[in-house]
Amino acid sequence: MFSTGQLIFAICFVIVFVTVMIFSYKRDKKLHRKQFKGSFWILIGFVFFILLLLAAKVYLKG
């Protein structure tokens, strides 16, 4: 399916990409805490809304 060279490139790319993303996140961690303060509650709100929609779907269907 894939040649050996393509597999080696894909593995190297994933390793480098993940490493750069981790380094970048650690560098900007303090700034993220300041700018995205309270965003966890937005996530909780979205999850609650989706669960509410699913509950309505199950209730109205059955």
N, C-alpha and C positions, 0 to 999 in steps of 0.2 A: 504494500500500500504506500508507504513512505520509504524513501531511500535512507541509508544510514546517515548521510550528510544532513538531510532535513531533520531527522530525529535529534541529532547532536545540536543543530542550530536551535530547534524548539526548546530543548532542555536548557541550553545556555541562556536563551532569551528569557525564559520563565525565571530562572535563578537571578539573573541581573535585574529584571523588572521588579520582582518581589523585594530584592535587596534595596533598590533605589526607593521604592515606595515606603518601606519601613524607615529608612533613613530620613526621607522627606517628612514623614508623619512625626517622627520623634523631634525633628528640628522645629516643627510648627505646632507642637502640642500645647504650649503655653498660650499661643495666639488663638488656637481653636477653642480652648476653654473660655477665653474672654469673649470671643465673637459669637459662639454658639451656645451661650449660657441659656438653659431652659429649653433647649430643643428636644430633650428627652420627653418632655410632657407633650409636645406636638406628636411625637412618635406614638406615645400611649393613646392619644386622641384618635389617630388614624387607625390603630389596631382595634380600638373599641368600636369605631364606626364600621369597620369591615365586619367585625363579629356581630354587630347589630344588624347589618344587612343580611348576613348569613342566617341569623336567627329568624328574621322576617321571612326569608325565602323558605326555610324549613317549615315554619308555622303556616304560611299561606299555601304551601304545596300539600301538606298532609292534613 
